[in-house]
Amino acid sequence: MRTALRTFPVRGMRFLVDSLSQAETAYIKRVLKFGLAKLLGVPYWVDSAELSSQANSGQAVLNVDSTQYKEFESGRMVVILDPDDIESYELGEVSSFDDTSITLTANLANTWPAGSMVYPLLPARVEGDPEITSRTSGYGTFSFSVQESFEATTTSSSSSTTTTTA
């Protein structure tokens, strides 16, 4: 008799990304070229939770509409995005959660308005070779696939990081 190694499916996702600037094109190329062997945190867009109240800098609790039937897990990372400014985001590691709140292992570095979105990050690796189609010398379309990874991960000493891309 054979025994299953997993009792749940391994998820894969395919992305089609259009770059909007030369800087964005260069960034995507670097991530895809040097990230092929790395474990990446991929937002699981379908399992979003919306902040139901403002989350202030210095607090670790995020009040959200619902975490039920979503991929939030203790020890996994989340990303917080303001829908009005998607270039700003903050990462945090989930300490615990219940139906309407997520507690992070570290305090927030920024204040996030109600309506900001919280997405679970799935650990994943890029599968195969990404396809890059140049539209002009600096702009392109990128197509790539990722597959969820279940290998042991280590978290950095700073579990809550704020990054603003330019």
Secondary structure as the mmCIF struct_conf table of DSSP 4:
data_model
#
loop_
_struct_conf.conf_type_id
_struct_conf.id
_struct_conf.beg_label_comp_id
_struct_conf.beg_label_asym_id
_struct_conf.beg_label_seq_id
_struct_conf.end_label_comp_id
_struct_conf.end_label_asym_id
_struct_conf.end_label_seq_id
BEND BEND1 LEU A 5 LEU A 5
BEND BEND2 THR A 7 PHE A 8
HELX_LH_PP_P HELX_LH_PP_P1 PRO A 9 ARG A 11
STRN STRN1 GLY A 12 ASP A 18
BEND BEND3 SER A 21 SER A 21
HELX_RH_AL_P HELX_RH_AL_P1 GLN A 22 PHE A 34
BEND BEND4 GLY A 35 GLY A 35
TURN_TY1_P TURN_TY1_P1 LEU A 36 ALA A 37
BEND BEND5 LYS A 38 LYS A 38
STRN STRN2 LEU A 40 PRO A 43
HELX_RH_3T_P HELX_RH_3T_P1 TRP A 45 ASP A 47
STRN STRN3 ALA A 49 GLU A 50
STRN STRN4 LEU A 51 LEU A 51
BEND BEND6 SER A 52 SER A 53
STRN STRN5 ALA A 55 ALA A 55
TURN_TY1_P TURN_TY1_P2 SER A 57 GLY A 58
STRN STRN6 VAL A 61 ASN A 63
STRN STRN7 VAL A 64 VAL A 64
BEND BEND7 ASP A 65 ASP A 65
TURN_TY1_P TURN_TY1_P3 GLN A 68 TYR A 69
BEND BEND8 LYS A 70 LYS A 70
TURN_TY1_P TURN_TY1_P4 SER A 74 GLY A 75
STRN STRN8 MET A 77 ASP A 82
TURN_TY1_P TURN_TY1_P5 PRO A 83 ASP A 84
STRN STRN9 ASP A 85 ASP A 98
TURN_TY1_P TURN_TY1_P6 ASP A 99 THR A 100
STRN STRN10 SER A 101 LEU A 104
BEND BEND9 THR A 105 ALA A 106
BEND BEND10 ALA A 109 ASN A 110
STRN STRN11 TRP A 112 TRP A 112
TURN_TY1_P TURN_TY1_P7 ALA A 114 GLY A 115
STRN STRN12 MET A 117 SER A 134
BEND BEND11 ARG A 135 GLY A 138
STRN STRN13 GLY A 140 GLU A 148
BEND BEND12 GLU A 151 GLU A 151
BEND BEND13 SER A 157 SER A 157
STRN STRN14 THR A 161 THR A 164
#
